């Protein structure tokens, strides 16, 4: 395709705008990176030493050796992956029903499910806390995981419905003729064929859960149960600038797994989010 | 072990009636082709028999036993779908053997059954492949293998050849027919292709707008259509429909009078002075070398090699004639046509039904007797 001069100019304008946007998001991360490789002395120099004179990896080494940090990361892995698996497992049958069955009020139900996603966690924080308290589920990873699952289900239902929609209906018919029940047809035909969608939904949940803060913050008060997000917040609020460089290193390390997953698997995530957008 | 009977089957989707009072009995081992234009309800009919759709009312009997309440799996039917509907994540062998999951057979017996079917359909080398590594024709065979292996009481085909190219379609047509003579099983075959209907069927069911227009052998359908719809739908080009008035001893056309055969006046007595539709197949119009007959003007000729189709008009009436391959005519040429009235079908223009006083057709008579 031949592009006109005006179009190329427009392209450059878009790139420039995107660069500004990217900087707005990247600067805090770069600042974090800068702090994480400084010595304690250089932390006090502030922005004047954006690139430190004596960069050190010592902070990372100290954080990684710290038993507390290891426990926070492990808690995060556990909560995030169990929450993601639970959300996918529970959303799948619902998404299948929405994909395959016709019933009155289906459109309204789907919008209702989506609208749950629009409610900010902050709005329901206090009732949620009291609710979980009554159930005796506070201070436990089990209760926390249940909330992670609940938070992930709405968007997962939508994602999976799109994946199931992409599996041809005639395969359901063929399976019915071959004598399979609905459940068997779901398990043996639809699920395996929607596997890429299931995986993307799982990964997306994993990333969202990795950065989850509000739920564990209200649910867990014991240090040994915290995921990394809560731990960092608590330390940032309680310690002096003497440990800023350590905190920065911990933050950076905490971001890395989510970032790595995203970079490695972004193709799948993007595929899941845009599936069904165009007819192939 | 495979008689299928539909008694007053109705099916509506919401307010829309898709099947309207369908009555049809298919004999054991019979090959019935259901044909009709898109949206006539033929696929829904098949899906009702399969159990994929529930009839809104009416009874469906297999060998005299009501099966309305049975699931597709319990009905012992097998179906070949238009898009084959092979399981993409399973090998050809697993696809073919999938219907045997519940069968009381050992692994080895199943394996043997799959290999026997693969030999029959000549797809043995493909057993380990996935469906996406197969050509259209091979997928079609796998789909048939999956249907055959369960030894069903009834085979259902839903436009199975419409995704294949013309040559392959012709080949598969005869293969399916050949398969039916090797494994005689009741078969309901749905298509919109009248050639498939004419060449494959023991009996043809012509459907239109949710109703059955006519049931009959291919030659009955072709030679003695019961309605103008059947007359127009079956046959390529369609049957010529010539509006004419009967005056007692001749049919009056815009520019000419065509004397009727000797036995017509007695049969057509009630029609004197009334309008009729004269239905004539293109092969029953012929070009005269001398003046007389019906004058017509040539619009278009289509030489196909084995014959030449000539499209003409007489007044407002468009006509088609099947003529020998050496016919040389140009647009605008004036010709004269002979009408073989002994092969004509007459229709009542108001009801669109063929007149009960059909001119006797010796060929059809011989077959139905």
HADDOCK unambig.tbl for C-alpha pairs under 7 A between the chains (distance, minus, plus):
assign (segid A and resid 170 and name CA) (segid B and resid 85 and name CA) 5.62 0.50 0.50
assign (segid A and resid 171 and name CA) (segid B and resid 85 and name CA) 5.22 0.50 0.50
assign (segid A and resid 171 and name CA) (segid B and resid 87 and name CA) 6.75 0.50 0.50
assign (segid A and resid 173 and name CA) (segid B and resid 52 and name CA) 6.70 0.50 0.50
assign (segid A and resid 174 and name CA) (segid B and resid 85 and name CA) 6.41 0.50 0.50
assign (segid A and resid 176 and name CA) (segid B and resid 72 and name CA) 5.87 0.50 0.50
assign (segid A and resid 176 and name CA) (segid B and resid 73 and name CA) 6.00 0.50 0.50
assign (segid A and resid 177 and name CA) (segid B and resid 72 and name CA) 5.02 0.50 0.50
assign (segid A and resid 177 and name CA) (segid B and resid 73 and name CA) 4.97 0.50 0.50
assign (segid A and resid 177 and name CA) (segid B and resid 77 and name CA) 6.95 0.50 0.50
assign (segid A and resid 177 and name CA) (segid B and resid 78 and name CA) 6.34 0.50 0.50
assign (segid A and resid 178 and name CA) (segid B and resid 73 and name CA) 5.75 0.50 0.50
assign (segid A and resid 178 and name CA) (segid B and resid 98 and name CA) 6.83 0.50 0.50
assign (segid A and resid 178 and name CA) (segid B and resid 99 and name CA) 4.53 0.50 0.50
assign (segid A and resid 179 and name CA) (segid B and resid 72 and name CA) 6.64 0.50 0.50
assign (segid A and resid 179 and name CA) (segid B and resid 73 and name CA) 3.62 0.50 0.50
assign (segid A and resid 179 and name CA) (segid B and resid 74 and name CA) 6.88 0.50 0.50
assign (segid A and resid 179 and name CA) (segid B and resid 99 and name CA) 6.81 0.50 0.50
assign (segid A and resid 180 and name CA) (segid B and resid 73 and name CA) 6.89 0.50 0.50
assign (segid A and resid 193 and name CA) (segid B and resid 89 and name CA) 6.79 0.50 0.50
